[in-house]
Amino acid sequence: SGFALLFLRDFSPLVLLLIGALALAWAWQRVQARPIWRWGGAMAVVALTLIGVFGLYWLHERPEDFPLDFQQDRILVWAAPEQHPHSGYQLRRALEAIRAGGWRGLAWDHGINGRVMAIPVVENDFAPAFFLNRYGGVAGLALAAIQAIFILLLLNSADRAWHRRMAFGECAYFTLYGGTAMIGAHILVSWGTNLGFLPVMGQPMSLLSAAGSHLALFVLPLTGLAIAVEESHVNYPS
């Protein structure tokens, strides 16, 4: 998959694959019998995560040093959108809409959507900007909390699948960890794109954006698997 994306020069999904790979590595080290593998693996995953965060900070501060010439424009727009009136239009409009919404949002005083509808792809990639404009930062924090709870519930189901020694427990454990990491990556990238702390990568936000295929291919199968894990040891009365 990574080779195909490199060949197509589409680097946005590589971020999702990287987060998913780190989550799978974390899941693998947690179930190792030998302490050296458990602690060594955990330290390696944490170190790689910190390197990624530092690399992102460096890229924002030194976008001109980005090695891929054909992606440099996107990085430059992300670092200073105000200097790119055309290519930075989408991000600037999104940030303006979020600022206009404030903590309370505009929906309670203005019945019409207004200028927020001028954001390109507002129904999909930039749905969070619309949500923050209409309902405000407090509602945005509540949405982020609900998303975090959803992710933690899926990971808890993954742990149950492993510890209950189900017939398909090991497969369910790694499937739930990897799939949940992909959903979490979509949510993280979507928030980052809309708030400006990640370059625009065009990722929808599950259960908010108009992305039916993403919902059907990622969210529903994983939720169904988690329900199967939880139901596997329920004793129903005859």
ZILIN-V968271 format. One record per backbone hydrogen bond with DSSP energy under -1.0 kcal/mol. NH is the residue of the N-H (numbers start at 0). CO is the residue of the C=O. E is the energy in kcal/mol with one decimal. If there is no record, write none. Layout:
NH,CO,E
NH,CO,E
//
This chain:
4,0,-2.3
5,1,-2.3
6,2,-2.6
7,3,-2.1
9,4,-2.6
14,11,-1.3
16,12,-2.5
17,13,-2.4
18,14,-2.1
19,15,-2.4
20,16,-2.5
21,17,-2.2
22,18,-2.1
23,19,-2.2
24,20,-2.4
25,21,-2.2
26,22,-2.4
27,23,-2.4
28,24,-2.3
29,25,-1.5
31,28,-1.1
37,33,-1.9
38,34,-3.1
39,35,-1.8
40,36,-2.1
41,37,-2.0
42,38,-2.4
43,39,-2.1
44,40,-2.4
45,41,-2.5
46,42,-2.4
47,43,-2.4
48,44,-2.2
49,45,-2.4
50,46,-2.3
51,47,-2.1
52,48,-2.2
53,49,-2.6
54,50,-2.7
55,51,-2.1
56,52,-2.1
57,53,-2.7
58,54,-2.4
59,55,-1.9
60,56,-1.9
61,57,-2.5
64,61,-1.7
65,62,-1.6
70,67,-1.2
71,68,-1.0
74,70,-1.5
75,71,-2.7
76,72,-2.4
77,73,-1.9
78,74,-2.2
79,75,-2.2
82,79,-1.6
83,80,-1.6
87,83,-1.9
88,85,-1.4
91,87,-2.5
92,88,-2.6
93,89,-2.0
94,90,-2.6
95,91,-2.3
96,92,-2.2
97,93,-2.2
98,94,-2.4
99,95,-2.3
100,96,-1.6
101,97,-1.4
104,100,-2.8
105,132,-1.9
106,133,-2.7
109,105,-2.5
116,113,-1.6
117,114,-2.1
118,115,-1.5
121,118,-1.1
123,120,-1.4
125,120,-2.1
126,123,-1.3
129,125,-1.4
130,126,-2.5
131,127,-2.7
132,128,-2.1
133,129,-2.4
134,130,-2.7
135,131,-1.6
136,101,-1.9
137,102,-1.8
139,135,-1.6
140,136,-2.4
141,137,-2.0
142,138,-2.4
143,139,-2.4
144,140,-2.1
145,141,-2.2
146,142,-2.4
147,143,-2.2
148,144,-2.3
149,145,-2.3
150,146,-2.2
151,147,-2.5
152,148,-2.4
153,149,-1.9
154,150,-2.2
155,151,-2.2
156,152,-2.0
157,153,-1.8
158,154,-2.1
159,155,-2.0
160,156,-2.2
161,157,-1.5
162,158,-2.5
163,159,-2.2
164,161,-1.0
165,160,-1.1
168,165,-1.3
171,167,-2.9
172,168,-2.6
173,169,-2.1
174,170,-2.5
175,171,-2.7
176,172,-2.1
177,173,-2.7
178,174,-2.8
179,175,-2.4
180,176,-2.0
181,177,-1.6
182,178,-2.1
183,179,-3.0
184,180,-2.4
185,181,-2.3
186,182,-2.3
187,183,-2.8
188,184,-3.1
189,185,-2.4
190,186,-2.6
191,187,-2.7
192,188,-2.7
193,189,-2.2
194,190,-2.5
195,191,-1.2
197,191,-1.6
207,204,-1.9
208,204,-2.7
209,122,-2.5
210,208,-2.0
214,210,-1.9
215,211,-2.5
216,212,-2.5
217,213,-2.1
218,213,-1.0
219,214,-2.5
221,217,-1.5
222,218,-2.5
223,219,-2.7
224,220,-2.4
225,221,-2.5
226,222,-2.3
227,223,-2.2
228,224,-2.1
229,225,-2.3
230,226,-2.4
233,230,-1.4
//
